[in-house]
Amino acid sequence: MFSAKIILSSFLICIWAFSVQAQTPNAEDWSIADYLKNLPEKYKTFEGDFSAASKETTIVDDKNGYAAYLNSPPQPDSENQQFPIFEMALFKSQTKPSLLAVSNLKSDSVCSEYETFFLRRVGKNWTNVKSQILPPLDLKMFWDAPQSSERLLKILKPSAISYHFEPPRQGRQMKVSLEICDFLEDDAAESVDELKELIKSAKMIRLEWNSKKGKFDLAK
């Protein structure tokens, strides 16, 4: 009788464990809402004078695999525009675990920049695979004239220039632009004018998601 009770208890424990596991979907089955709910706080690095995340400032688009926090609630009578300060987009792959692109805006009274994570969740572990899934990028790609990037680096320090990866709400292409902090310690007129010209002439490039390879290629 005692042995039967032990067997029965072990059986019930196994059934309970299986039930719990069944209720906890694998990350490959997660929707974008699941990713947003389970994303560790260390990947939410947006900073600035923004409203706290709320129902009014949160976008969750499960159909397109996109989520975002906006800078403020809708303000119909205000000239202030809404814009995302935090964005996520999910990219499915035929051969690799799904990729989650997470973009954070960091803004202060002087400049703005973006911090982007490219994450895969395997088991319970989140891994930033940015170096594995992006094609080589350099400043020369953002101008038709190759010397423009050299001119920019003569005016600004490299730390004043960052890439803005924009997680798409629709489609599999991701826009990449330059975020340039135009604060100059040397406000010489010629430097200011040249910097404005360079910022104006900088173009955007696009990355195309390759679901077979599980990484991005430069869009043609």
C-alpha positions as CSV (number, residue, x, y, z in Angstrom):
1,M,0.0,0.0,0.0
2,F,2.8,2.4,0.9
3,S,4.6,1.7,-2.4
4,A,1.4,2.3,-4.3
5,K,0.9,5.7,-2.6
6,I,4.5,6.6,-3.6
7,I,3.8,5.6,-7.2
8,L,0.5,7.5,-7.3
9,S,2.2,10.6,-5.8
10,S,5.0,10.5,-8.3
11,F,2.5,10.1,-11.1
12,L,0.5,13.1,-9.9
13,I,3.6,15.2,-9.7
14,C,4.6,14.3,-13.3
15,I,1.1,15.2,-14.5
16,W,1.3,18.6,-12.6
17,A,4.7,19.4,-14.1
18,F,3.5,18.5,-17.6
19,S,0.5,20.7,-17.1
20,V,2.6,23.7,-16.0
21,Q,5.0,23.2,-18.9
22,A,2.0,23.1,-21.3
23,Q,0.7,26.4,-19.9
24,T,4.2,28.0,-20.4
25,P,4.6,28.3,-24.2
26,N,8.0,28.0,-25.8
27,A,9.4,31.3,-27.0
28,E,8.9,30.2,-30.6
29,D,5.2,30.2,-29.9
30,W,5.2,33.6,-28.2
31,S,3.3,36.6,-29.6
32,I,4.9,40.1,-29.5
33,A,2.7,40.7,-26.4
34,D,4.4,37.7,-24.7
35,Y,7.9,39.1,-25.6
36,L,6.9,42.5,-24.3
37,K,5.6,41.0,-21.0
38,N,8.7,38.8,-20.5
39,L,11.4,41.2,-21.8
40,P,14.0,41.8,-19.0
41,E,14.1,45.4,-17.7
42,K,17.8,45.7,-18.6
43,Y,16.7,45.9,-22.3
44,K,14.3,48.8,-21.7
45,T,16.9,51.6,-21.6
46,F,14.9,54.5,-23.0
47,E,15.6,57.8,-21.1
48,G,14.2,61.3,-21.3
49,D,11.3,63.6,-20.4
50,F,8.6,61.1,-21.4
51,S,5.4,59.9,-19.9
52,A,5.5,56.6,-18.0
53,A,4.4,53.6,-20.0
54,S,0.6,53.1,-19.8
55,K,-2.3,51.7,-21.7
56,E,-2.6,55.0,-23.6
57,T,1.1,55.0,-24.6
58,T,1.5,51.4,-25.5
59,I,1.0,49.8,-28.9
60,V,0.8,46.0,-29.3
61,D,0.3,44.8,-32.8
62,D,0.3,41.0,-32.6
63,K,-0.6,40.5,-36.2
64,N,2.5,42.3,-37.4
65,G,4.8,41.3,-34.5
66,Y,5.4,44.9,-33.4
67,A,5.1,46.7,-30.0
68,A,6.0,50.2,-28.8
69,Y,5.9,52.8,-26.1
70,L,5.0,56.4,-27.1
71,N,6.4,59.5,-25.6
72,S,3.0,60.7,-24.3
73,P,-0.7,60.0,-24.4
74,P,-2.7,61.4,-27.3
75,Q,-3.1,65.2,-27.1
76,P,-5.6,66.3,-29.7
77,D,-5.3,70.0,-28.8
78,S,-1.6,70.0,-28.5
79,E,1.1,70.7,-31.2
80,N,3.3,68.1,-29.6
81,Q,3.5,64.9,-31.7
82,Q,3.6,61.4,-30.5
83,F,6.6,59.3,-31.4
84,P,8.0,56.0,-30.2
85,I,10.7,55.9,-27.5
86,F,10.8,52.2,-27.3
87,E,10.1,49.8,-30.2
88,M,10.2,46.0,-30.7
89,A,9.8,43.9,-33.9
90,L,9.8,40.1,-34.2
91,F,11.5,38.4,-37.1
92,K,10.8,34.7,-37.7
93,S,13.4,32.4,-39.2
94,Q,13.2,29.0,-40.9
95,T,16.5,27.8,-39.5
96,K,17.2,29.9,-36.4
97,P,15.3,31.0,-33.2
98,S,13.2,34.1,-33.7
99,L,15.0,37.4,-33.5
100,L,13.7,40.3,-31.5
101,A,14.9,43.8,-32.4
102,V,14.6,46.3,-29.5
103,S,15.2,50.0,-30.0
104,N,15.5,52.6,-27.2
105,L,15.6,56.4,-27.5
106,K,17.9,58.2,-25.0
107,S,17.2,61.9,-25.1
108,D,18.4,64.9,-23.0
109,S,18.6,68.6,-23.4
110,V,21.5,68.4,-25.8
111,C,21.3,65.3,-28.0
112,S,19.4,62.1,-28.7
113,E,20.7,58.7,-29.5
114,Y,19.4,55.1,-29.8
115,E,20.5,51.9,-28.1
116,T,19.4,48.8,-30.0
117,F,19.5,45.2,-28.9
118,F,19.1,42.2,-31.2
119,L,17.9,39.3,-29.0
120,R,17.2,35.6,-29.2
121,R,15.7,33.7,-26.3
122,V,16.7,30.1,-26.1
123,G,15.3,28.3,-23.1
124,K,15.3,30.9,-20.3
125,N,18.4,32.7,-21.6
126,W,18.3,36.0,-23.6
127,T,21.3,36.6,-25.9
128,N,22.3,39.7,-27.8
129,V,23.3,38.5,-31.2
130,K,23.9,41.9,-32.9
131,S,27.3,41.0,-34.2
132,Q,25.9,37.8,-35.8
133,I,22.9,39.1,-37.7
134,L,23.9,42.5,-39.1
135,P,25.9,43.1,-42.4
136,P,29.0,45.3,-42.1
137,L,28.0,49.0,-41.8
138,D,30.1,52.1,-42.0
139,L,29.6,55.8,-42.4
140,K,30.4,55.9,-46.1
141,M,27.2,54.0,-46.9
142,F,25.1,57.1,-45.8
143,W,26.4,59.5,-48.5
144,D,26.8,59.3,-52.3
145,A,30.0,61.2,-51.9
146,P,32.6,58.9,-50.1
147,Q,34.5,61.9,-48.7
148,S,31.4,63.2,-46.7
149,S,32.0,60.7,-43.9
150,E,35.6,61.9,-43.6
151,R,34.4,65.5,-43.4
152,L,31.9,64.6,-40.7
153,L,34.6,63.0,-38.6
154,K,36.7,66.1,-38.8
155,I,33.9,68.1,-37.3
156,L,32.5,65.7,-34.7
157,K,33.9,63.0,-32.5
158,P,32.8,59.4,-33.4
159,S,30.9,59.2,-30.1
160,A,28.6,61.9,-31.4
161,I,27.4,59.6,-34.2
162,S,25.2,56.6,-33.7
163,Y,23.0,54.3,-35.9
164,H,19.2,54.4,-35.6
165,F,17.8,50.9,-36.3
166,E,14.0,51.3,-36.8
167,P,12.0,48.2,-36.0
168,P,9.4,48.0,-38.7
169,R,5.7,47.7,-37.9
170,Q,5.0,46.2,-41.3
171,G,7.2,44.3,-43.7
172,R,10.6,42.7,-43.3
173,Q,12.8,45.7,-44.1
174,M,14.5,47.7,-41.3
175,K,15.5,51.3,-41.9
176,V,18.9,52.5,-40.7
177,S,19.7,56.2,-40.4
178,L,22.4,58.2,-38.6
179,E,21.6,60.0,-35.4
180,I,24.0,62.9,-35.2
181,C,24.5,65.0,-32.1
182,D,25.0,68.5,-33.6
183,F,26.3,70.1,-30.4
184,L,29.6,71.8,-31.3
185,E,32.1,73.1,-28.8
186,D,33.6,75.1,-31.6
187,D,30.8,77.1,-33.0
188,A,32.8,78.5,-35.9
189,A,30.3,79.5,-38.7
190,E,32.1,77.4,-41.3
191,S,31.9,74.2,-39.1
192,V,28.2,74.8,-38.4
193,D,27.3,75.3,-42.0
194,E,29.2,72.3,-43.1
195,L,27.7,70.1,-40.4
196,K,24.2,71.2,-41.5
197,E,25.0,70.3,-45.1
198,L,26.3,66.9,-44.1
199,I,23.2,66.1,-42.0
200,K,20.9,67.2,-44.7
201,S,22.6,65.1,-47.4
202,A,22.9,61.9,-45.3
203,K,20.6,59.2,-46.7
204,M,18.9,56.2,-45.1
205,I,19.8,52.6,-45.9
206,R,17.6,49.5,-45.6
207,L,18.3,46.0,-44.3
208,E,16.3,43.1,-45.6
209,W,15.5,40.2,-43.3
210,N,16.7,36.8,-44.6
211,S,14.5,34.2,-43.0
212,K,16.5,31.3,-44.4
213,K,19.8,32.6,-43.0
214,G,18.2,34.1,-39.9
215,K,20.0,37.5,-40.4
216,F,19.8,40.8,-42.2
217,D,21.2,41.5,-45.7
218,L,21.7,45.0,-47.3
219,A,18.5,45.7,-49.3
220,K,19.1,46.1,-53.0
